[in-house]
Amino acid sequence: MTKSISCKDAGKDCGWVGSALTEKELMEKVMKHVKAEHKEIELTSANIDSIKSLIRET
């Protein structure tokens, strides 16, 4: 199964969608995207946990 997440899942007005085979791979993609496109978001451990809770199996 593939794991996926989108910015819309987090309530953002952004069309980005990411998917990967593992949570680790997906979170690396998420972190890269957030740092590049959502500089206003501070990546704290609480925010990272919140993001992880939005990951879906597809």
ChimeraX attribute file (.defattr): number of C-alpha atoms within 10 A of each C-alpha:
attribute: neighborCount
match mode: 1-to-1
recipient: residues
	/A:1	9
	/A:2	12
	/A:3	18
	/A:4	20
	/A:5	23
	/A:6	19
	/A:7	19
	/A:8	12
	/A:9	14
	/A:10	13
	/A:11	8
	/A:12	11
	/A:13	9
	/A:14	13
	/A:15	8
	/A:16	13
	/A:17	14
	/A:18	16
	/A:19	20
	/A:20	17
	/A:21	13
	/A:22	13
	/A:23	17
	/A:24	12
	/A:25	13
	/A:26	20
	/A:27	21
	/A:28	12
	/A:29	15
	/A:30	23
	/A:31	15
	/A:32	12
	/A:33	16
	/A:34	16
	/A:35	13
	/A:36	9
	/A:37	12
	/A:38	14
	/A:39	10
	/A:40	8
	/A:41	10
	/A:42	12
	/A:43	14
	/A:44	9
	/A:45	9
	/A:46	10
	/A:47	12
	/A:48	14
	/A:49	11
	/A:50	12
	/A:51	19
	/A:52	16
	/A:53	11
	/A:54	13
	/A:55	18
	/A:56	15
	/A:57	13
	/A:58	10
